[in-house]
Amino acid sequence: MSAAVRPRLAVWKFSSCDGCQLTLLDREDELLAVAEAVEVAYFLEATSGVVEGPYDVSLVEGSISTPHDVERIQEVRAASKVLVSIGACATAGGIQALRNFADLDELASIVYAHPSFLSALDTSTPIADHVPVDLELRGCPIDGRQLLELIGAVLAGRKPVLPAHSVCVECKSAGNVCVLVAHGEPCLGPVTQAGCGALCPRYHRGCYGCFGPMESAAPESLAPALASVGLDEADQGRLLRTFNGWAPPFRAASTVRLPDPRRRTT
Amino acid sequence: MSEDRTIRVDALARVEGEGALHVEIRDGALTGVALEIYEPPRFFEALLRGRRHTEPPDITARICGICPVAYQMSACEAIEDACGVVVDGPLRDLRRLLYCGEWIESHTLHVYLLHAPDFLGYDGALEMAADHRDRVAQGLELKKVGNALVEVVGGRAIHPINVRVGGFHRVPTRRELAPLLDDLRRVRDIAEDTVAWVAGFDFPDLTHDHELVALARPDEYAVIGGRIVSDRGLDLAASEFSGAFVEQHVARSNALHAFRSDGGRYLVGPLARFALGFDHLLPGARAAADAAGLTPDERNPFRSIVVRAVEVLHAVEEAIALLEGYEEPDAPARAVEPRAGTGHGVSEAPRGLLYHRYTLDDEGMITDAVIVPPTAQNQPGIETDLARLIEDNLDLGDDALRHVCEQAIRNHDPCISCATHFLDLTVDRR
């Protein structure tokens, strides 16, 4: 394929840990082939070479948490044919969305001597709250195999094959013993979207929700099972309120369980 | 030179996170250098308040996708310290093994993909691969083994799921670990060759005089726990960190800057570890360092890439030794009962000393958390390097000056996501 017709890929970073874009660099066996199949036009973690847009595919990591982010995501959207939000920050606001349940001034004063130097929004929110998003990849971090599937699908002009069922389904098909039932480990598998390969149960640990709520997740119906293995209301709330805590089903279920300075639910 | 010149780069590439550099030149003289870190603040220390003592390893891992193991290890050490538990023996060995994986993957990422392109004149490793495909492929092969180590022991390369306060959720079996031993023996030659390769690069002249600070242990090249020592006689327990170092908040940066409490600059990371831990390098790494002409007196930050390559070889050798001697721990974790108190944890992230401190109430809820990442500690030193470099190169054109500044910053493999943030270069000449 000649260089002129290769689709242009861009990778953007907002508020995040860099882990989701690193997932691409961590595909050691496929990275050079990917870099030949597409033109890596903007990917600052990997190269200082920048090609002007428009871009055929933009992968967007991170959440929107500053006034500058709000403007920049509009520019990214305008320059991108297909925009894909990748990871829990971009799809749900990330761990930094815990600020959404608190008072920003108070948080800032705990960490910084001069909070007035900062420029930050009260909230950390997903990309889709600000611009139309064409596709999303879940996970904290995303799964490398899913990322390759997505890139391949977009290049081929088809829909990527991404599971919408729960971690439980993956866990059963892997033949794992149920950590919740057999070992009394608190587990969010029944309400969490698949994609990780039921990783935690394979390590005798309950799922902690990296991939966020599955479609029509009902955390309330899981609550009695969590209570039966010793989690009080506040512990249940904290379990739901981590990397995907601002995703609506987890947000609603945690909000009724945790005392917040501000009762924000929207 | 009386003309006004301004150079601007929108963001520094090949670092973890985003920021800017502002250089001010007036009448041909350097009048100011400022690193701006504009990566959004994420308020981790505040968000940890009210969480349980079991949660920091998972939560703080998310500070950095490149070195999550470092965050998990310092967090575990600090919480265990608060609760009066010492994790030693085979469980500690398993932690060291996991940490070896992170050193291998993180250092190799930096050496091959982020830093080598500077020395060879490429925008990045993907461009470099067009001319040096075998070389890049070899780096990826080495990096992959580091990631495999983290995956098998930690469950996942980025944000491992198997680490817990007290140890692990499940310890790997000898059978699961066996393929790693073959992999490590195979890439040992690559690690050795990497040292020789990067030692042959052309290095700009620059000598720093920062105080070097690293962990020290009597019996090993320190990675987890130990005394905090320096080349100027500092020798402290982790619990004394706060008395010896202070963090300052400056207007232009969302990262705090750390200084010695007397105001002095200091440097953490590979150069510091190498200078202070030289005697504990494993034999292959020691021989490779000797062959590369490195001594504990090395003070050129541009040669940190060689030190990183030596540390990769050391980590490969250490991982081989740990795997050969592996005995499955009796239990995957020590029990850690919460109690009221404060605990301190230190470990050597690939980029340098990482300090965590937690205060717990008697239920094990966190009431205070302090995290001092390596890049915050190195930021004053990076600025000093830049000032010296710019003064020596004022006659360079803006593009050439920008390039050498970016390269000097990448010497320290800054992780801006950790420190909060990095790089936009503005050269303002009047």
Contacts between the chains, C-beta under 8 A, distances in Angstrom:
chain1	res1	chain2	res2	distance
A	13	B	17	7.7
A	13	B	18	6.6
A	14	B	40	7.4
A	15	B	39	7.6
A	15	B	40	4.1
A	15	B	42	6.4
A	16	B	65	7.7
A	16	B	417	7.0
A	17	B	62	5.3
A	17	B	63	6.2
A	17	B	64	5.4
A	17	B	65	4.2
A	17	B	68	7.9
A	17	B	417	5.0
A	18	B	16	4.8
A	18	B	17	6.5
A	18	B	64	7.0
A	18	B	65	4.5
A	18	B	66	6.1
A	18	B	417	4.9
A	19	B	62	7.7
A	19	B	64	7.7
A	19	B	65	2.1
A	19	B	66	7.5
A	19	B	68	7.3
A	19	B	158	4.4
A	19	B	159	6.3
A	20	B	65	7.0
A	22	B	65	5.0
A	22	B	66	6.2
A	22	B	109	7.9
A	22	B	158	6.1
A	23	B	158	6.4
A	25	B	109	6.7
A	25	B	113	6.4
A	26	B	105	7.9
A	26	B	143	7.9
A	26	B	147	5.9
A	26	B	157	5.9
A	26	B	158	7.0
A	28	B	140	4.0
A	28	B	141	6.9
A	28	B	143	5.9
A	28	B	144	4.0
A	28	B	147	7.4
A	29	B	140	7.8
A	29	B	144	7.3
A	31	B	126	7.9
A	31	B	140	6.4
A	32	B	126	7.6
A	32	B	129	5.6
A	32	B	133	7.0
A	32	B	136	6.9
A	32	B	137	6.8
A	32	B	140	7.5
A	35	B	126	4.4
A	35	B	129	7.0
A	40	B	126	5.6
A	43	B	124	7.9
A	44	B	11	5.6
A	44	B	12	7.7
A	44	B	13	4.4
A	44	B	14	7.4
A	44	B	18	7.6
A	45	B	13	7.6
A	45	B	14	7.0
A	45	B	16	6.9
A	46	B	13	7.7
A	46	B	14	7.0
A	46	B	113	6.5
A	46	B	114	8.0
A	46	B	124	5.1
A	46	B	125	6.8
A	46	B	126	6.2
A	47	B	13	6.1
A	47	B	14	7.1
A	47	B	117	7.8
A	47	B	123	4.8
A	47	B	124	2.7
A	47	B	125	7.5
A	47	B	126	5.8
A	47	B	127	6.4
A	48	B	12	7.9
A	48	B	13	3.5
A	48	B	14	6.4
A	48	B	123	4.8
A	48	B	124	6.4
A	48	B	406	7.5
A	49	B	123	3.4
A	49	B	124	6.1
A	49	B	127	6.0
A	65	B	40	4.6
A	65	B	42	7.6
A	66	B	40	4.8
A	68	B	38	7.7
A	69	B	40	6.9
A	94	B	62	7.5
A	95	B	42	7.4
A	95	B	44	7.8
A	95	B	47	7.1
A	95	B	59	6.3
A	95	B	62	4.8
A	96	B	40	7.7
A	96	B	42	4.2
A	96	B	43	6.9
A	96	B	47	7.5
A	98	B	47	4.5
A	99	B	43	5.9
A	99	B	47	6.9
A	102	B	46	7.7
A	102	B	47	7.7
A	106	B	46	7.5
A	107	B	43	4.5
A	107	B	46	3.9
A	107	B	47	7.0
A	108	B	41	7.4
A	108	B	43	6.9
A	108	B	46	7.6
A	110	B	43	7.5
A	110	B	45	6.3
A	110	B	46	3.9
A	110	B	49	7.2
A	111	B	41	7.1
A	111	B	43	5.5
A	111	B	44	7.8
A	111	B	45	5.1
A	111	B	46	5.4
A	112	B	41	7.3
A	112	B	249	5.1
A	112	B	256	7.5
A	113	B	248	7.3
A	113	B	249	4.1
A	114	B	249	5.1
A	114	B	251	7.1
A	117	B	249	6.6
A	117	B	250	7.7
A	117	B	251	4.7
A	117	B	252	8.0
A	118	B	41	5.7
A	118	B	254	6.5
A	120	B	40	6.2
A	120	B	41	5.6
A	124	B	42	7.9
A	140	B	62	6.9
A	140	B	159	6.4
A	141	B	65	6.2
A	141	B	156	8.0
A	141	B	158	4.4
A	141	B	159	5.8
A	196	B	156	7.8
A	199	B	155	5.6
A	199	B	156	6.0
A	199	B	161	5.6
A	200	B	155	7.4
A	200	B	161	5.2
A	200	B	169	7.7
A	202	B	155	7.4
A	203	B	155	4.9
A	203	B	161	6.1
A	203	B	162	4.7
A	203	B	168	7.9
A	203	B	169	4.9
A	203	B	170	4.7
A	204	B	169	5.3
A	204	B	170	4.4
A	204	B	332	7.7
A	205	B	161	6.4
A	205	B	162	7.2
A	205	B	164	8.0
A	205	B	169	4.1
A	205	B	170	7.5
A	208	B	58	6.7
A	208	B	161	7.8
A	210	B	159	7.6
A	235	B	52	7.5
A	238	B	51	6.5
A	238	B	52	6.7
A	238	B	55	7.3
A	242	B	58	7.1
A	242	B	59	6.9
A	243	B	62	6.7
